[in-house]
Amino acid sequence: MMSRNISIQKIAVFVLAVGVSCIKAQKFSETQPWRKLPKLYDYDDFDDCRNANPEYLYCVVKTHLVEDSKSVLWRLISTYSADPRHYRRDELELGICFDRCDSILSLTPENDNKTEIIASCATERVRLNYALNSTSHVLSCVSAEASRFPPVEVPEMLFGALVVILLALVISSTIIDVKDVSGKGTLLVNAFSLAANLRKLGSLNSRSRQDLLYLEGARVLTMIVILLCHASIPMIRFPIKNPEKVEQQFESWWFPIALAGNTYTVQLFFIIGGVVLAVNFMDHIKTHAKFNRSYLWNKILNRLIRILPVYALVIFFQATWYQRLSDGPIAFRYKDHCRENWWTNMLFVNNYINASEPCAQFTWYLAADFQLFLTGCFIMMIIWKFPKLIKSLIYTMIAFAFIVPALVIYMYNLDATVLVLVRYMTNEIRDLAYYLKVYITLESNAGNYFFGMIMGLIFHKFIEDGKKLESIKNFKQMFFAAALFFVAMNAMTVMLPREQLSEPYFSTAIFGSLLKSSWGILFSFLMLYLSFRPTCLFAQFLQHPIMLVLAKLSYCVYVVQYTMVYMIYRNVTTPLANSTFNMLLFTSAVLFMTLIAGFLLHVCVEVPVMTLLKGLLEPKQPKQISTTPAKRTDD
């Protein structure tokens, strides 16, 4: 009985302690400085404004607070905003419904400029709420007049006509193909038949090497991770009701590590591309010892046939109808520059030209990847022409991988990686020097592409010589060292400075180069291991039939993801709370819509156009191209 009473007492003490700690935590939370700050995003209800007046006018206004050293609130705002991991609280954003500016209208009845009235209304609202003076300017307005459907322009009509033609081809070809029992349809019918393309999608007869099939699954996993990251990033730019939640995340010790993962996941695509390029080239060289320059042009042409039609269609949509697919006052935050800068995408130079005003921002990768593909082809042509230079080229690629990113970081006085600063993220790092000079450029991403190529060359050499993984001396130790190096480099991101450095440091440049290279080194080792262990559990998962089917959709999914992500955010009309529920809701919507759009693009555009073009060009191509299993359809 005594022991039972003691147990009850212990439980009571524990519950009391938990309750006290909760009360203290609540009191601590209530005393947080951000609770006393002005509301960062103060929006009138847009839907109420629109429904109350058929001729409504609603504007988003940026208000800059005027310094007032006598104000306690201003001093708190100034101190809080000095931390680069915080939003600037001396700049407020207000959503103003014109009908709610009666007090300002009565003061200035002679003023008939409604946008000026709304700006004055915002200034007056800030003065009344916080006893601070400010200056205001209108960022964007939505009105009943502007919301009316404007006349369709010529480019929009052309895009609509193109879509109608594609749909007509798909529908008519499918009907003809289904009714044709002989199965001997024309090239056009076979290319655009939905039934035929669905069969191709479901077919597991891959032309890829069986020992490299796991790369298809690796491509899918990388694509999913990138899509999930891109689906959530725009939330940082969104007018949210609780910006302190974002600031708290940026203050977390683990956030720099998570941000590094988000920053460098795309490097896996470069590594995979390098592996595939090197192995395919070496397989061709094996059966075609005589150097032939035309093989390079055929390879580039096949590449363009695969990637350009879908890409051009999506960019065409971005430059035309995308601009119309928006609703409410928040859409202006996600402006796209395809109307003026579409040509940079079509020439694959959008990672250098107008990079801070991008057309479909995520497509910088396609430009860098195509540039690296051309670079890799040139290197492999040298190996084909002068095979004795292979070791010298490998050493040169390794030196390039480490030295060039470090030089770029040092020369431009850049950070080692993307800093954990809210102010850069609110503009999706488009103006961040590291993004423009390192993240999206050819020279800074070439290192990991080269690591993939080196892994492909080593793998092919071992296969040719009949060697096994065990013949690599101390492979396990090197693999473990690469993993340890990877973990150490990414973990050290928590030690990076909170602000940009005032002068360049060699240590920062070297760390930035090693951090990026650690991804290429580790995953090259992992891919080499999986190449010789195709029956291990992880390799079997990556080669699952579902993965092989999804891999065929991965390119279309990547190309269309930007459109889907921003169309969703451009149609939200009210500020949201930054919460797990909203994050999951938006991420799920983006994932679902992007997969559907990617699927439609694949079966209705990518496969039909690729089949048609290759069929038309095939008679003109020399028939010396190898038909070994290593030849990939995406090259």
N, C-alpha and C positions, 0 to 999 in steps of 0.2 A: 504494500500500500504506500509505504514511504517512497519507494523508488518511482512509483507511478506519479506521486505528487511532484517529485523532483523533475520528472520528465515534462509534466505540464508547465512547471515554472520555467523550465528552459525554453519551451516553445513560446510561452508568453513573453519572455525577455527578448527572444529572437524577433517575434512579431513587432514588439515595441521598438526595437532597434531599427527594423526596416521602416516602420512608420516615421520615426524621427528623421532618418536619412532622407526619406521621400519629401518630408516637409522642408528640410534644409535645401534639398535639390530644387524644390519648387520656389523657395524664397530666393535662392541663388539665380534661378532662371529669370525671376521677375526683376532682378536688379541688373540684368545684362544691359549694357549701354545702348544696344540697338533698339530696345523697347522705348527709349526716350527720344529716338530720332524721328524726323519727319517721314511720312510714308513715301517710300521710293517710287512706287507706282500707284497713283491715285486716279482710278478710271471711273467715270460715270458709267452706268449700265447702258451699253450700246443698244441692246435690243429694246429696252424701254424707250430710249430716245427715238429709235427708228419707228417704233409702233405708235408713239404718241403724236408724231407729226409727219404727214406724208411728204413734206418738203424739208426733212430734217437736214441738219449739218452737224457733223461730229468731227472734232480735230484732236490730234495728239500733239501736245505742247511740251517742249523741253524748257524747264525753268532753272536758271542759274541763280543760286542764292548769293546775295551781296554780303561781303564780309562785314561783320559787326562785332568788334572786339568786346563790347560791353555786354553782349548777349551770352548767357551761360550755355544756351542751346547751340549757338554758333561755335563756341569753343569745343563743345562735345562733338559736333559735326566735323570740325576741322581735324581734331585728333583721331577720330574714328576713320575718316577718309584717307588719312596719311598712310595707312597700311595698304599696300598694293593688293593684298588678298581680300580686301573689302571692296564693295561697290562704292563709287563716289556718292556720298550722301549730300554733297553740296549741289548736285544736279538731280532734280526731280523730274519725273515724267507724269504728266496729267492728261487724262482723256476727258475732254470737255464737250458736253452737249450744248449747242448754242442756245437752246431754249431755257437753259438753267443759268444764263448770264443776265438775268433781268436787272440785277443791281448795277452791273456795269453799264448796261444799255441806258438806264435812267440817268447815269452820270454823263454819258456822251451821246446824246440823241442825234447830234449832227453827223456822227461817224457812220457811214453806210458800208464800210469795209468789214465784212463779218470776220475775216481771219484776224484782223487787228483787234477787234472786239474780244474774240476768244483768247488771244494772247494777253490782253489786259485783264480778262476775267481770271486767267490762271494766276497772274501776278497778284491780283487782289485776294484770291482764295488762299494763296500761300501767306500773305500778310495777315489775314484774319485768323488763320489756323496756327501760325507759328510766330507771329510778331517779327517777321524778317522780311526785308525788302529783297526784290529779285528782278531779274530781266527774263523775258520769255520770248520764244520764237516758235512758230508752228512748224512741226516736222511733216505732218501729213494730214489730209482731210478726206473724209468720206461723206458724200451727200447723196440725196435722192437723185439729183440730176446726173452725177457722175456714175451712179450705179445702174442707170439705164443702159441697155445693151447698145454699144456704139456700132457704127457701120463696120461690116467685115472688110478687112483690108485684103489686097491682092495676095500677099504671102500666106495669109490665113486660108484664102480660097484655094490656093495651090496645095497647101497641106491637106485640106479637106478632100480635094480631088484625088490626091495620092492615096489617102486612106480608103476612099471608096473603090479605087482601082484595085488595091491590094485585097480588100474584102471580096470584091467581085471575082478576082482570080482564085482566091482560096475556096469560095463557095462553089463556083462552077467547076474548078478542077477536082474538088472532092466528090461532087455529084458524078462527074464523068468517070472518075477512078473507081467509085463504088459500083457503078453500073457496068463497067468494062470487065467482064469475066475473064477475058484473055490475059489481062494484066500487062498489055503492051501499049501503054499510053504514050503520048508525045512527051518530049522533055519538059515542056511547060506544065503539062498536067502532073507529071511525076514530081516536079519541083514544088508545086503549090498545093498539092492534095493534102488536106489535113489528115486524112486517114493514113496516108503513106508516112507523113512526118511524125505522127504519133507512134507508128510502128518503129520508126528509126529511134525515137526517144526512148522507147521501152526496150529496144534491142541492147543486149549486153555484149554484142560482138564488137569489141574494141580493137582498133588498129594500133593501140599503144602496146608497148612491151608489157608482158604479164608481170615481170619483176618490178615494174614501176607503176603499176596500177594504183598503189597506195597514194600516189601523188594526186589522183583525182579526189580522193576523200580529204586529203590535206587542203586542197583548193576549196572544197566545200566548207570545211570548218573555219578556215580563214575568212571566207566570204561571210559566213553567219556572224562571226565576232565583229567584223568591220561594220556590217549592216546594223547590228544592235548598238554599236557605239555611235554611228551616224544618226540613228533614230533618236537618241537621247541628247546629243550635243545641242541641237537647236533650243532645247528647253532652257539653257543658260541665257540665251538671248531673249527669251520670252518674258513679258511683263508678269512677274510672279508676285503672289500675295505675301510670301514669306521668304524674301531674299536672304535672310539670316541663315536659312537652312543650307543654301549653297555656300555661303561663307564658312559655315561650320565644317562642311565637307572639305573645302579647300584648306582649312586649318588642320585637318586630321593628319596624323603622322603617315598613314598608309596611302594618302592621296597621290603624292609624287610617284610612288611605285605604280599605282593604277594608271596614272597619266602616261607614264613611260610605256606601259603595256599598250595603251590606246594609240600612242604615237608610233610605235614600231611594229605593230602587228602587220601592217601592210608590207613590211620587209619580207614576210614569208612568201608573198606573191613573187617578189623579185628573185628570191632563192629558187623557187620552183621553176620560174622561167629560165634561169640560168642552167639548171639541171637538164631540163627538157631540150634546150637548144644544143647544149654540148653533146648529149647522147645521140640526138637525131643526126647531127652533123657527122659524128664519128661513125655511126652506122652507115651513112651514105659514103663516107670516105673509104670505109672498109670494102665496099663493093664497087667503088669507082676511084681507082687509084689515080687516074689521069685528072689533072686539075681542069675544071670547066667553069668559067666565069658566069655562064648563063644560069647555073644552078642558083646563084645568089639572087638574080633577078626573079627567077621563078619562085623562090622562097619568099621574097618580099611581096610579090604579087599575090601569092596564096594567103599571106598574112592580111593584106589589105582587103581581099575578097571576104575574109571571115569577119573582120572587125569593123570595116567602114560602113556597110549598109545600115546596120542597126544603129550605130553611133550617129550617122548622119540624120536618120529619121528622128531620133530622140532630140538632137540639137535643133532640128527644124521645128519640132513641137515646142521646145523651150523658147525659141525665138518668136513664136507666133501665139498659139492658144494658151500657153502657160500663163501669160500675163493676165489673162481674163479670169483664170480659175482662182479667185480669191473672194473673200467676203469679210467685211468689217475693217476696223481701224488698225489691226495688228499686222496685216499682210505686208505693209510697206517695209517691215523689218527684214523681210526675206527677199530682198530684191536680187534679181538675176540679171546678168549683163549679156545675155545671148543675142539680143537684137543688134548690138554694136560689135561684139567680140566673138561671134560664132566662128569666124574664119580662123582664129587662133586654134580652135579645137580641130577643125578639119585639116589643118597643116601640122597638127601634133606639136605645137609650140606654146600651148597655153600655160605651161609651167614656167615660162620665161617672159612672155609678152602679155601685158595687162593681167598679171597674176593676182594683183590686189583687187581687180574688178573682174572676177572670173565668170565665164559662162559654164554653169554646172560645175561648181567648185571641186567636187570629188573626182572629176575626170582628169585632174592633173596627173593621176597615176597612169592613165592610158598614154598620155604624152611621154612621160618618163619611161614607161615600159617599152614603147615603140622605139624611142631613142636608144635605149639599152639593147633592144633586139638588134638594131642596125649595128651598134658597136660590137655586140657579141658575134654577129655574122662576120664582120670584118676580121675579128680576131681568129675565128675558126677558118676563114679563108686563108689567112696567113699560115695557120697550122697545116692546112691542106697543101699549100704551095711549098712551104718550108718546114717539114715535120721536125727537123732538128732544133727548131726554135721553141718547141713546146715548153721546155723547162724554163727558159728565159722569160717566156710570156707569162707563165704561172707566177714566177717571182715578181715580175712587174705588176701583175694584177694584185698580188698580196700587198706589195708596197703601196700601190695606189689606194687600196681599201683603207689603209691606216693613215697615210700621210695627207691625202687631199682633203678629207672632211676636217681634219685638224687645222690645216692651213686656212680653209675657208672661215672656220669659226674664229681663228686668231686674227686674220686680216680684217674682218668686218666687225670685230669686237662683239661677238655674239655669245649667247648663253650656251651652255653645254647641251641643253635640250629645251623643250618647251617648258617655260617656268609656270609654276602653279599660281597664276595671277588672274583674278576675275576680269580685270580690265581688258586683257587680250582676248579672253574667251567670249566676252560679250559681242565681239565683232568676229567671232569664229577664227581668230588669229590671222585674218587676212592681211592685216597691217604689221604683223609681227615680223621683225627682220629675220629671225631664225626660220620661220616658215618660208619666206621668200627666197632665202639664200641657201638653206640646207635641206629643209624637209621635202621640197618638191623638185629639186634640181637633179639633173643627170649625174653630175660629177659627185654629188654627195650620196647618191643611192647606188652608184656603180659598184661599190665595194661588196655589198651583199649579193648582187647579181653575179659578180666575179667569183665569190665563194661558192655559189651554186654551180657555176661552170666548172670550177676546179673539182668539186665533188663529182660532177658528171664525167669528167675526164678520168679521174681515178677509178670510178666504178667501171667505166667501159674498159679501161686497161686491165683491170683485174678479171673481168669477164673474158676478155680476149685471151689472157694468159691462163685461164682456168684456175685462178686462185680463189681462195675463200677468205672470209673476214678474219679468220684466225691467223692468216699469213701477215696481217698488219701487226707489227711488233708493238706491244703495249697499247693496243687500241682501247681497251677498257679504261686504262689509266688516263689516256688522252681525252676520252669521252667524259670521264668524271671531272677532269680538270676544266673542260669546256663548260660543263654544267655549273661548276663552282664559280668560274669566272663570270658566267651569265648572271647568277644569283647575286654575286658581290657587286657587279656594276649597277644592276637595277636597284639593289638595296641602298646603294650610296646616293641615289637621287634624293633621299630624305635630308641629306647634308648640304644640298645646293642652297645658295643664297636666296633670300626672299625677294631681292630686287635685282635689276640689271646691273652688271658691273660697269664702273665708270671707265675702266681701261682694260685692254686685253691681257689675258694671262695664259701662259703656255699650259699650265696645269688644267685650266678649264677646257682648252682646245683639245688636249690629249684625252681628257676624260670623255668629252663628247664623242670623239672618234671611237674610243674603245667601247663606249656604251652601245653605239649603233652596231659596231662590228661584232659585239658579243652575240647578237641575235643571229647573224649570218654564220658564225663559227659553230654555235651550239646546234642549230637546226640543220646545218650541213652534215655534222656528225650523226645526228638523228636520222637523217634521210639515208646516209650511207649504211647505217645499221639496218634500217627497215628494208633496204634494197637486197640485203643478204639474208634477211629474216622475214620473208613474206608470209610465213605461217604463224608468226607471233600474234597474240591476241589483238594488239593495237593495229597492226598491219591488216589483219582480217577485218576489223571494224572499218578501217578506211577503204577497204575494197568491197564492202557490202554493196549488193546491187542497188540499194536505195541511194547510196553515195555516188555510184557511177551514173545514175540517172540525174541526180541533182547537179553533178559536175557539168553536165551538158547545158544546164540552165545558168551556170554561174556567171558567164560573161554578160548575158542579157540582164541578169539581176543586178550586177554591178553598174551597168550603164544606166539603168532606169531608176536606181535607188534614190538619186538626188531629186528627181521629179516627184516621186511618191512621198518622200519625207517632207518636202517643203509644201506640197499641195495640201497636206494634212494640217500643218501648222498655219498656213496662210488662210485657212477657213475657220479658225477659232476666233471668236469675237469678244472674249472676255479674259481678263487675267486669271491664271490658274494657281493653285497651291502646289508647291514643289513637294510631292509626296510619292510614296512607293506605288500607291494605286494609280496615280496619273502617269507615272513613268511606265508602269506595266501596260496601262491602257494604250498609250501612244506607241510604245514599242511593238505591242502586239498588232496594232492597226497597220503600222508601217511594214512589219514583217509579212503580214498576210497580203496586203495590197501589192507589195513589191514582188513577191513570189508569183502572184497571179499575172501581173504585168510582164514579168520576165518570161513566164511560160508562154504567154501569147506572142511576145516578140520572137521567141525562139522558133515556135512552130509556124508562125505566119510570115516572118521576115527573115530571120537569120538562116535557117535551113533552106527555105525556098530559094532565096537569092544566091546563096552559096552554091547550091546544087545547079541552078540555072547558069551562073557565070562560069563555074568550072566545066560544065558540060559544053558551053559554047567555046571556051578557050582551049579545051583539051586537045583538039586536033592540031592546034597551032603550037603546042608545047612539044619539045623533044621527048621521045619515049625512053630516055635513058635514066629517068628518075627511078630510084630503087623502090621496090614494093615490099621491103622488109617490114616485119611487124613493128619496128621502131618508128616508122613514119607516122606522125600525128596529124590528125585532121585539122588541128588548130594552128598549124604552122604553114 
